[in-house]
Amino acid sequence: MNTARRLLFEDERAYRNYKRRILRQRQIRQRVILTLAAVLVMLVFAFSWLSNTARADTGLEKLSLKYFDCIEVKYGDTLWDIAQTYGDAEHYKSTRDYMDEVAGINHLSSRELKAGQLLIVPYYSDAAVPEGPQNNY
């Protein structure tokens, strides 16, 4: 043992115990820091996820309900004309989508319509009991 060590520690065993204690304290400090860092990262992810999913309800969103009406086809009416009249761009990607829905609802095998034929057409309204499109028959 050198003289500096002899001044601080009585024997070699006390010095080894001191070194072990210092090493153990470093290990504990590192684990605590890593644990706190992991908790912090999880909190950041949790808050960012919650901020994206939890939105305040402003009450300004427009509630739109789907309704159905029965119309009578007039001479010269086409499915395209009816889709232009009753379909809206807010709820359908295209006029063709609206036409497909009308054809499906009414079990139309072809797109040809006859005067006097009754069709069920969908429409959307924000009223609870809509006045809706006027019945044409």
C-alpha positions in Angstrom: 0.0 0.0 0.0 1.2 3.5 -0.7 1.4 6.2 1.9 -1.7 8.2 0.6 -3.9 5.1 0.9 -2.5 4.3 4.4 -3.5 7.8 5.5 -7.1 7.4 4.4 -7.8 3.7 5.1 -6.5 1.5 7.8 -6.0 -1.5 5.6 -6.5 -2.8 2.0 -9.9 -4.4 2.9 -11.4 -1.0 3.9 -10.1 0.5 0.7 -11.7 -2.3 -1.4 -15.0 -1.8 0.5 -14.9 1.9 -0.2 -14.3 1.3 -4.0 -17.2 -1.2 -4.1 -19.5 1.3 -2.3 -18.6 4.1 -4.8 -19.1 1.8 -7.8 -22.4 0.7 -6.4 -23.6 4.3 -5.9 -22.6 5.1 -9.5 -24.6 2.1 -10.8 -27.6 3.1 -8.7 -27.4 6.7 -10.0 -27.2 5.5 -13.6 -30.2 3.3 -13.2 -32.2 6.1 -11.6 -31.3 8.5 -14.5 -32.2 5.9 -17.1 -35.5 5.1 -15.4 -36.4 8.8 -15.2 -35.4 9.3 -18.9 -37.6 6.4 -19.9 -40.6 7.7 -17.9 -40.1 11.2 -19.4 -40.1 9.7 -22.9 -43.3 7.8 -22.2 -45.0 10.9 -20.8 -44.0 12.9 -23.9 -45.5 10.2 -26.2 -48.6 9.9 -24.0 -49.3 13.6 -24.0 -48.6 13.9 -27.8 -51.0 11.0 -28.5 -53.7 12.4 -26.2 -53.4 15.9 -27.7 -54.0 14.4 -31.2 -56.9 12.2 -30.1 -58.7 14.3 -27.6 -60.4 17.3 -29.2 -62.8 19.6 -27.5 -66.3 19.5 -28.8 -67.0 23.0 -30.0 -70.6 22.2 -30.9 -70.1 23.9 -34.3 -69.9 20.6 -36.2 -72.8 20.3 -38.5 -74.8 17.1 -37.9 -76.1 15.7 -41.2 -78.6 12.9 -41.3 -79.5 10.7 -44.3 -83.1 10.6 -45.4 -85.0 9.0 -48.3 -87.7 10.5 -50.5 -89.8 9.0 -53.2 -90.0 10.8 -56.5 -91.8 10.2 -59.8 -89.7 10.2 -62.9 -91.0 12.7 -65.5 -90.6 12.3 -69.3 -87.0 13.1 -70.3 -85.5 12.6 -66.8 -82.3 10.7 -66.6 -80.5 9.2 -63.7 -77.8 11.8 -64.2 -80.3 14.7 -63.9 -81.8 13.2 -60.7 -78.3 12.8 -59.3 -77.5 16.4 -60.2 -80.7 17.6 -58.4 -80.6 15.5 -55.2 -76.9 14.5 -54.8 -74.5 16.8 -53.0 -70.7 17.0 -53.2 -70.4 17.1 -49.4 -71.6 13.5 -49.0 -70.7 11.9 -52.4 -67.4 11.9 -54.1 -69.0 12.2 -57.5 -72.3 12.3 -59.3 -71.6 8.7 -60.5 -71.4 7.6 -56.8 -74.8 9.0 -56.2 -76.2 7.4 -59.3 -74.8 4.0 -58.2 -76.5 4.4 -54.8 -79.8 5.3 -56.4 -79.5 2.3 -58.8 -78.7 0.0 -55.9 -81.6 1.2 -53.7 -84.1 0.8 -56.5 -82.7 -2.4 -57.9 -82.2 -0.9 -61.3 -80.7 -3.3 -63.8 -80.1 -0.5 -66.4 -79.7 3.2 -66.2 -82.8 3.9 -68.3 -85.8 5.4 -66.6 -89.4 5.5 -67.7 -91.9 8.3 -67.2 -94.1 7.6 -64.2 -91.6 5.3 -62.5 -91.2 5.8 -58.8 -87.6 6.1 -57.4 -86.4 6.2 -53.8 -83.6 8.9 -53.6 -81.4 9.6 -50.6 -80.6 13.1 -49.4 -79.0 14.7 -46.4 -80.4 17.3 -44.0 -79.3 18.8 -40.7 -82.9 19.1 -39.5 -84.2 16.4 -37.1 -87.4 16.1 -39.0 -86.6 17.4 -42.5 -88.9 19.1 -44.9 -86.7 17.5 -47.6 -87.2 17.4 -51.3 -90.8 17.8 -52.4 -92.6 14.6 -53.5 -93.2 14.8 -57.2 -95.9 12.2 -57.4 
